[in-house]
């Protein structure tokens, strides 16, 4: 296996270094702004040298992952003197390979290897990396190497072009980060009837897990349940009335999500076009009422 190094020893870098080394990848060098972080990563990987800086990693390893925070990638790429035919890869979900142009000018092969996964801690990241989908951006021969790495990590692959990256990352934000936001909004509503957030979260977890299971096993659009899936105008009207009276801050979010859910319900064929129009009218009519109340406040 090619000698591999990591510039950046945070959560993503550590998770990839540990898992790749366990699958036969020769991880030989690491550097980080924090010496402690670099030492912690190296302690998990046999034969990994703690380097004084990014240049030493580039001089030691033929394949280099830049796993710094996104804002530091361009700086690293510009400051290091790379080597011809070296492989230089960042792990940002939002940036394209273009950010590594200084390395390409040295004659290096450049690419992106982004694990489509949520990393809340180092230990959780190490556990979650295997089986993830990896978004790749590179040209051959590097693209094949990245595909092989993803396969070694038991993952699936999606190959992206530079222009795809921002929307790809925005989609990840919807699916991951904003799911957290929705759970927070749900637990806020539970506060109104006296249930604290920790208890509310525990109560909602089986529902969340069941929903994820339905998405995985039943798929869109048939996994959709609830009042919009049923075309239940009465229930939605009661929701809107209750939110308008005491939860104006989430009323607009509820309406917009409802409007976005109607096409899914139509695709499931549980409502017809007439009921879809009635749902839209209810949500939009209440939206106007809500806006009027807000303007009068």
N, C-alpha and C positions, 0 to 999 in steps of 0.2 A: 504494500500500500504506500501511496505517496506521503511524504512527511508533511504533516498538517500543523498549522499554528493558529492561535487566536489572539487578535488584538481587541481587548475588551473581555472582562471576566465577570460580567453580570449574570443575570438569570438565564438569558438565552444562550450566551456563550458557554456557560458552565453545563447546561443541560445537553447541548449538542456535543461538547467535548467528551463528557462522560459517556453518553450513549454511543457515539461513534467509536470511541476507544474500546468499548465493550464488544463492538462488532468488527474488530480487526483493523480499524483505522489507526495509523501511527501518529498520535498527537504528541508533538515534540516540544512545543514552545507556547508560552502565553505571556502577554504583558497587559497591564491595566493602569489607569490613573491611580488606583488604590493598590499598593503592594500587598495589602492583606487579602484583597479579593483574588489577586493573581496567585498568591500562595495557597488559598483555599481551593481554587480550581486545580492547581498542580498536585495538591495532596490527594485528589480523587483520581488522578490519571497517572499510571505508572510510566516513568520515563519522561515526564513533562518538565521542561526547564522553565523557570521563572526568569523572564528577560527584563532588562532595564528599561526598554522602550520598544515602540513599534518597529523601528528600523531593525533591531536585533531579531525580532520575530520574522520579518521579511527576509533577513539574511540567513535564517536557520531553516525555514520551511518553504517548500515549493508551493503548497496550497495554503492560502491564508484566508481565514474568515475574519471580517471586520464586524465585530459584534458589540460595538459601542452604541450609545444612544444615537438616534437618527441625526441629531444636529451636529454630531462630531464626525460623521462618516466622511464628508467632503474634506475636512481638515486633515484627517489621517491619509486619505487618498492623495492629497496634494503634497504632504510633507515627506512621505516615505519615498526613497529611491528604490523602485521596484525592479525586478529582473525580467529579462525577456523570456517569454513562454511560461512565466509564473502564473498561477491561478489566484485571482483576487476576487473574493465574493463577499457581498454584504448580506445582511439578514433583515433588512427593512421591508415592511409591507407596503409602505407608501411611496418610497423612492424607486426610480427606475435604475437600470444599470448605468445610465448616463452620468450619474454622480461619481462613478469611478473612472471617468475619462482620463485623469492624470496617470493612472496605472496603465490604462490601455496605450497611452502615448509612449510609455517605457517598453511596450511590447508584450505586456501581460494580457492574459485572457481574463475577461471580467464577466461577472454574473451576479445573480441574486438567488438566494435560497431562503425562502421565508416560510417558517412553520406556521400554518394556520391553526393556531392553538392559543389558549389563554394561560398565562403563567403568573400565578399569584405569589409564588415563592420558589426558591431554588429546588427544594425537594419535590414539590408538586410538579415543577417543570420537567424534572428528570423523569418522573413517572409518566407524564402526559405526552412527551415528544413521540414515542413510538406509536405508530398507527395514525398519526396526523396526516393531513394533506399538506404538501409542500408546493408553494408557488415558485416556479423557476423562470428565470430570464437569463439566457445566455446563448451563445453560438457554439457550434461544434469546434473543437472536441470537448469543451467544458460541459456542454449541455448533457452529454451522455454520462459524464462523471457525476454530475449532480443527480441525474436520474438514478444512477446506481446507489448513491448515498441515500436517497429517499427510499429506495427498495430495501436497503440494508436496515433502515429504520422502520420497516414494515408499513410504509406510508404510501398514499396515492400521490399523483402528480398532476398539476395543472401548469401548462406552459403559457406564459403571458408575454405580450409585447410591451414596450415601454409605455405606450399610451393607455394601457389597460390598468396600470398599477393603482392610480388614485381611486378609481371606482371600485376596484377589487378591495382596496383597504376600507373604503367607505362601507361596502357591503359587510365586511367583517365587524365594523363598528356597530352596525344595525343588529347583527346576529348575536354579538357578544356583549359589548359595553352597554348598549341601550336595553338589553334584556335585564341587566342589573338595575337600570333606571326604572324600568317598568315594575320590577319587584319592589323597589323602594316606594314607588307611588302606591302600590297595593298595600304595603305595610302601613303607609301613612293613613290610608282609609281605615284600616283596622284600629288605628289609634283613636279614631272618633267614637268607637264603641268600647274603648277601654282596654284593648289588647296591646301590650308592648311589642316593639319590633322583633325582638328575638323569638317570642312566642308565635307571632304572626308568620315569620319566616319559616319556622318549623312546621306550622300548620299548612303552609302553602307548598312545601317541598314535594309532597306526593303528587300534587296537581301539576307542578312544573315538570317533575320526572315523567309523569304520564303523558304530558304534552310532547316532551322530547321523544319519548318512545313512539308515540303516534306519528310524529313527523318522520322518524326513521323507518318505521315498519309499515305505515299506511301511505305516507307521502302526501304531498300537495296535489290537489286541493282537498282530498277526501279526509285528511286529518283534522280539518276545521270543525269545531263544535261551538255551541253557545248560541245566544239569541240571534245574531246576524245569520249564522248558518241555518237557523230555523225560520228566519224571517219574522221574529217575534217583536212586532211593533210595540205592544203594550209594555213589555219588559224594558225595552230600550227607552221608551218614553219615561218610565219611572226612574231609570238610572239618570237620565238627563235632568229631571226635576230635582232629584236628591242632590246631584252634584251642583246644580245651579244655586240651590239654597245654601249649601255649606262648604262647597269645595270648588270655588270658581277657578282656582289655579290649575286644576286638572281637567276642567270641563272641555276646554279646547282640544286637549290631547285626546280625550275620549272620542270626541266627534271626528277628528281627523283619522284616528285609527279605525273607527267604524266605517268611514267612507272608503278607506283603503281595503277594508275587509269584504265589502260588498262584492267586488269582482271575483274574489275567491269563492264566496258562497254561490255565485252564479255558475262558476266553473264546476262546482260540486253537483250542480243540478238539483239542489234542494229548494231553491226559490226560482220563480220565473221573473221575466223582465219587468212585469208590472209591480211585483213585490219589491224588486230592487229599486225601482223609481220611488216607491213609497218610503222605503228606508232612507234613500238619499234626501227626499223632501223633508222627512222628519229630522234628520241630522242637520241639514242646512237651515231649516226653519228655526230650530233651536239655536243653531249657531248665530243666526242673526239676532235672536232674542238675547242670547248671552252677550254678544257684542254690544247691544243696546244698553244692557244693564251695566256693563263695564264702563261704557262711556258716561253713564249717568252717575257712576260712583264717585 
